[in-house]
Amino acid sequence: MPSASHEVVIDLFQQQPALVAPLLTELGCPLPEYESITTVPGDATVLAPTAYHADAVVAFHRGGERILAVVVEVQLRPDPDKRWSWPVYVTSLRARLHRPTLLLVVCPDARTARWAAKPIDLGYGNPSVGLCPLVLDPAGVPVVTNLEAAADLPELAVLSALAHAQHPEHREIWKALLAALGSLGGDRAALYYDFILSTTSSCRRCPPQRDPSGRH
């Protein structure tokens, strides 16, 4: 059963698909000119009894057309089965949308990231066909300390706080997080706030005066 950590991080991408853009940029992935980013149904339809469901799928748009799709997978630990299912997600979505498709794997630690980054060989012999995941570990998450930037893209500030709990600028990161949560408000802010408090030591070093979701 998926853990709370897995579900909360997935929620960040499902609620704010634009979060994918700065993460791909941070990984050095060139992006096409685009006007908007939206979510796409993540079910992979295949002629097999197994059901495949990607964690999140987003599409970049320009001129009313989809121009790029990204499958986002949150992977908390190595899982050999994923090396069989990830290509299904990518190739099924590519065939459905008729657009270039990337795989972005978000990992909580360097060990899992190294595992996820290994190319997946789809063929046998020569020539072979492979899938190379784009992998984001905590070190690759942008450090968000600017309050306006945090309010503009709150989900990136949440990821920044999760990834950089021990960062030298953890106090500035925490202030940016509070600005981000304040711009969200309501249940989502409370969900992210409680999750970060329970998982990061930086939050315990820098407790807020007031819960940004409005609770006391």
Salt bridges, closest charged atoms under 4 A:
GLU7 OE2 - HIS6 ND1 3.35
ASP43 OD1 - HIS53 ND1 2.59
ASP55 OD2 - HIS6 NE2 3.23
GLU65 OE1 - ARG99 NH2 3.55
GLU73 OE1 - LYS82 NZ 3.15
GLU155 OE2 - ARG188 NH2 2.44
ASP194 OD1 - ARG215 NH2 2.79
ASP211 OD2 - ARG215 NH2 2.76
